Amino acid sequence: MTTQIHEQIKEAASFIQQQGVEQPEIGLILGSGLGELGDEIENPVIIPYHLIPHFPVSTVSGHAGQLVYGVLGEKKVLVMQGRFHYYEGYQLGEVTFPVRVMKALGIHSIMVTNAAGGINEQFSPGDLMMITDQINFTGVNPLYGPNDEEMGPRFTDMSQAYDLVYQDVVRKVAKEENIHLQEGVYIGFSGPTYETPAEIKMVRNWGADAVGMSTVPEVIVANHAGLRVVGISCITNLAAGMQKELNHEEVVETTTRVKEEFKRFVKSILKNM
């Protein structure tokens, strides 16, 4: 089984390199409505997911479904315009496969972004939150099953899942760019239903500040692979029980409203990474 995964990673990485991708430094995973950042890349090489061997395909609106390689924030980046989710029916090995491929291509760090619901009562829709830690409430783990020591340790330390040095970089950039930055813990549910008010009340007591249906598996695998991680959530709405109703249209609408600030922020962070 592990031999097969190695071969699949190798085939995908080799195909991506053949398209002109050379020595990328940082990987970016862009969440719902945040994919426009990929359009800012200089001299882009665009590779649709469906062309890449063994890659899944995005099925969610707001996710373009392609890799974009080029220069952003003075760094060579490989950007995922759209990610994969457990609720789409993919196994977590498929959801996190691109992270393995990024590692094989030589990337040393990844930036994860997402659209999230605000649990912290001090948050407002449109806020940007630096993720300082996470809670895996999906009920599953991408490292479940046989472990391949070549890919990472059997028992992965998650005590600094989000790189502490990068957290200082994000704070510094937010101050310089005059961006009102929230900080907090992201909790991942499996979806695709939004959470109930009772669930939100429960996880607020646990210390969660924002909630979503992604990110957690990718960050677990990134840590397993020895990649440094930085995370930014766009708070697109207040969580269940804190506003009248929840819908995906509001998520996309809010990310559209804050996209210019988000793009400026991410580019400045990349320059300083």
C-alpha positions as CSV (number, residue, x, y, z in Angstrom):
1,M,0.0,0.0,0.0
2,T,2.7,2.5,1.0
3,T,4.7,1.6,-2.2
4,Q,1.6,2.5,-4.2
5,I,1.2,5.9,-2.5
6,H,4.9,6.6,-3.1
7,E,4.5,5.9,-6.8
8,Q,1.3,8.1,-7.0
9,I,3.1,11.0,-5.3
10,K,6.1,10.5,-7.6
11,E,3.9,10.4,-10.7
12,A,2.0,13.6,-9.7
13,A,5.1,15.5,-8.8
14,S,6.8,14.5,-12.0
15,F,3.9,15.6,-14.1
16,I,3.8,19.0,-12.3
17,Q,7.5,19.5,-12.9
18,Q,7.1,18.7,-16.6
19,Q,4.7,21.6,-16.8
20,G,7.5,24.0,-15.8
21,V,7.3,24.0,-12.0
22,E,10.8,24.5,-10.6
23,Q,11.8,24.6,-7.0
24,P,8.7,26.0,-5.4
25,E,9.3,27.3,-1.9
26,I,5.9,27.7,-0.3
27,G,2.5,26.0,-0.9
28,L,-0.8,27.9,-0.5
29,I,-4.2,26.3,0.0
30,L,-7.0,28.7,-0.8
31,G,-10.4,28.3,0.8
32,S,-13.9,29.1,-0.4
33,G,-14.1,32.5,-2.2
34,L,-10.4,33.2,-1.6
35,G,-9.1,31.7,-4.8
36,E,-8.6,35.1,-6.5
37,L,-5.2,35.4,-4.8
38,G,-4.0,32.9,-7.4
39,D,-4.8,35.4,-10.1
40,E,-2.1,37.7,-8.7
41,I,0.7,35.3,-9.5
42,E,3.4,36.6,-11.8
43,N,4.2,34.5,-14.9
44,P,1.7,31.8,-13.9
45,V,1.8,28.2,-14.9
46,I,-1.8,26.9,-14.6
47,I,-2.5,23.2,-14.2
48,P,-6.1,22.0,-13.9
49,Y,-6.5,19.3,-11.2
50,H,-8.1,16.8,-13.6
51,L,-4.9,16.6,-15.6
52,I,-2.7,15.7,-12.7
53,P,-2.3,12.0,-12.1
54,H,-4.1,10.8,-8.9
55,F,-5.4,14.3,-8.0
56,P,-9.0,14.6,-6.8
57,V,-11.3,17.3,-8.3
58,S,-13.0,20.2,-6.5
59,T,-16.8,20.0,-6.5
60,V,-17.6,23.0,-4.4
61,S,-18.6,26.4,-5.7
62,G,-15.9,29.1,-5.0
63,H,-13.2,26.5,-5.7
64,A,-11.6,26.9,-9.2
65,G,-9.9,23.5,-9.2
66,Q,-6.4,24.2,-10.4
67,L,-2.8,24.5,-9.3
68,V,-1.1,27.8,-10.1
69,Y,2.7,28.2,-10.0
70,G,4.7,31.4,-10.2
71,V,6.0,34.3,-8.1
72,L,3.9,35.9,-5.4
73,G,5.2,38.1,-2.6
74,E,8.7,37.6,-4.0
75,K,8.5,33.8,-3.4
76,K,8.1,30.9,-5.7
77,V,4.7,29.5,-4.8
78,L,2.5,26.7,-5.7
79,V,-1.1,27.6,-5.1
80,M,-4.2,25.4,-4.8
81,Q,-7.1,27.4,-6.1
82,G,-9.7,25.2,-4.4
83,R,-9.2,22.3,-2.0
84,F,-10.8,18.9,-1.3
85,H,-13.1,18.0,1.6
86,Y,-14.0,14.9,3.5
87,Y,-17.7,15.7,3.0
88,E,-17.3,15.5,-0.8
89,G,-16.8,11.8,-0.3
90,Y,-13.1,11.7,-0.5
91,Q,-10.9,9.7,1.8
92,L,-8.5,11.8,3.9
93,G,-5.6,10.4,2.1
94,E,-7.1,12.0,-1.1
95,V,-7.9,15.2,0.7
96,T,-4.3,15.6,1.9
97,F,-2.6,14.1,-1.2
98,P,-1.6,17.5,-2.6
99,V,0.3,18.3,0.6
100,R,2.4,15.1,0.1
101,V,3.0,16.2,-3.5
102,M,4.1,19.6,-2.4
103,K,6.6,18.1,0.0
104,A,7.9,15.9,-2.8
105,L,8.4,19.0,-5.0
106,G,10.6,20.6,-2.3
107,I,8.3,23.0,-0.6
108,H,9.4,23.8,3.0
109,S,6.2,25.6,4.3
110,I,2.5,25.8,3.6
111,M,0.0,28.6,4.2
112,V,-3.6,27.3,4.7
113,T,-6.5,29.6,4.3
114,N,-10.2,29.1,4.8
115,A,-13.6,30.6,5.2
116,A,-14.8,30.1,8.8
117,G,-17.7,30.8,11.1
118,G,-16.9,33.0,14.1
119,I,-17.5,31.3,17.5
120,N,-15.7,34.0,19.5
121,E,-18.3,36.6,20.5
122,Q,-15.7,39.4,19.8
123,F,-15.4,38.4,16.1
124,S,-17.3,40.1,13.2
125,P,-17.9,38.9,9.7
126,G,-15.0,40.1,7.5
127,D,-12.4,39.7,10.3
128,L,-9.2,37.9,9.5
129,M,-8.0,35.5,12.1
130,M,-4.5,34.0,12.4
131,I,-4.9,30.3,13.4
132,T,-2.8,29.7,16.6
133,D,-4.0,26.1,17.1
134,Q,-6.6,23.6,16.0
135,I,-9.1,21.0,17.3
136,N,-9.8,18.0,15.2
137,F,-13.6,17.3,15.7
138,T,-14.0,15.5,12.4
139,G,-13.9,12.1,14.0
140,V,-11.2,10.9,11.6
141,N,-7.5,11.3,11.2
142,P,-5.5,11.3,7.9
143,L,-2.7,9.3,9.6
144,Y,-4.9,6.4,10.5
145,G,-3.7,3.1,9.3
146,P,-0.1,1.8,8.5
147,N,2.6,4.5,8.9
148,D,5.4,5.0,6.4
149,E,8.5,6.2,8.3
150,E,9.9,7.8,5.1
151,M,6.9,10.1,5.1
152,G,6.9,10.9,8.8
153,P,6.8,9.5,12.4
154,R,4.2,7.1,13.6
155,F,3.2,9.5,16.4
156,T,3.3,13.1,15.2
157,D,3.8,16.0,17.7
158,M,1.1,18.6,17.2
159,S,2.1,20.9,20.1
160,Q,3.3,23.5,17.6
161,A,1.1,22.6,14.6
162,Y,1.2,26.3,13.5
163,D,4.8,27.6,13.4
164,L,5.5,30.0,16.2
165,V,8.0,32.0,14.3
166,Y,5.5,32.5,11.4
167,Q,2.9,33.6,13.9
168,D,5.2,36.5,14.9
169,V,5.7,37.3,11.2
170,V,1.9,37.5,10.7
171,R,1.5,39.8,13.8
172,K,4.3,42.1,12.5
173,V,2.8,42.3,9.0
174,A,-0.7,43.0,10.4
175,K,0.7,45.9,12.4
176,E,2.6,47.3,9.4
177,E,-0.3,46.9,7.0
178,N,-2.8,48.3,9.6
179,I,-4.9,45.2,9.4
180,H,-7.2,44.4,12.3
181,L,-6.0,40.8,13.1
182,Q,-7.9,38.4,15.3
183,E,-6.2,35.3,16.7
184,G,-7.6,32.0,17.7
185,V,-8.2,28.3,17.6
186,Y,-9.9,26.7,14.6
187,I,-12.1,23.7,15.0
188,G,-12.8,21.4,12.1
189,F,-16.1,19.5,11.8
190,S,-16.7,17.0,9.0
191,G,-19.6,18.8,7.4
192,P,-21.5,19.1,5.1
193,T,-24.2,20.3,7.5
194,Y,-23.5,23.5,9.4
195,E,-23.1,23.0,13.1
196,T,-26.1,23.2,15.5
197,P,-26.3,26.0,18.0
198,A,-25.8,23.4,20.8
199,E,-22.6,22.2,19.1
200,I,-21.3,25.7,18.9
201,K,-22.1,26.4,22.5
202,M,-20.2,23.2,23.4
203,V,-17.1,23.9,21.4
204,R,-17.0,27.6,22.6
205,N,-16.6,26.2,26.1
206,W,-13.7,24.0,24.7
207,G,-11.8,27.2,23.6
208,A,-12.7,27.2,19.8
209,D,-12.8,30.6,18.2
210,A,-13.7,29.7,14.6
211,V,-15.3,26.7,12.9
212,G,-15.1,25.1,9.4
213,M,-15.0,21.9,7.4
214,S,-11.5,21.9,6.1
215,T,-7.8,22.7,7.0
216,V,-7.4,20.3,10.0
217,P,-6.4,17.2,7.9
218,E,-4.0,19.2,5.7
219,V,-2.3,20.6,8.8
220,I,-1.9,17.2,10.4
221,V,-0.3,15.8,7.3
222,A,1.9,18.9,6.9
223,N,3.2,18.4,10.4
224,H,3.7,14.7,9.8
225,A,5.8,15.6,6.7
226,G,7.9,18.1,8.5
227,L,6.5,21.2,6.8
228,R,6.1,24.6,8.6
229,V,2.5,25.9,8.7
230,V,0.9,29.3,8.8
231,G,-2.9,29.6,8.8
232,I,-5.4,32.4,8.1
233,S,-9.2,32.2,8.4
234,C,-11.6,34.7,6.9
235,I,-14.5,35.0,9.4
236,T,-17.4,35.0,6.9
237,N,-20.3,34.7,9.3
238,L,-21.2,34.1,12.9
239,A,-21.6,30.5,13.9
240,A,-25.0,28.7,14.4
241,G,-27.1,30.3,17.1
242,M,-25.3,33.6,16.8
243,Q,-27.2,34.8,13.7
244,K,-30.6,33.9,12.1
245,E,-29.4,31.4,9.5
246,L,-26.3,30.1,7.7
247,N,-25.7,29.7,3.9
248,H,-22.8,29.3,1.5
249,E,-23.8,32.4,-0.5
250,E,-23.0,34.6,2.6
251,V,-19.6,32.9,2.8
252,V,-18.7,33.8,-0.8
253,E,-20.2,37.3,-0.4
254,T,-18.1,38.1,2.7
255,T,-14.9,36.8,1.1
256,T,-15.6,38.9,-1.9
257,R,-15.9,42.0,0.3
258,V,-12.6,41.5,2.1
259,K,-10.6,40.0,-0.8
260,E,-8.4,43.0,-1.5
261,E,-7.3,43.2,2.2
262,F,-6.8,39.5,2.3
263,K,-4.7,39.5,-0.9
264,R,-2.5,42.4,0.4
265,F,-2.1,40.7,3.7
266,V,-1.0,37.3,2.3
267,K,1.4,38.8,-0.2
268,S,3.1,40.7,2.7
269,I,3.3,37.6,4.8
270,L,4.9,35.7,2.0
271,K,7.5,38.4,1.6
272,N,8.5,38.0,5.2
273,M,8.4,34.2,5.4
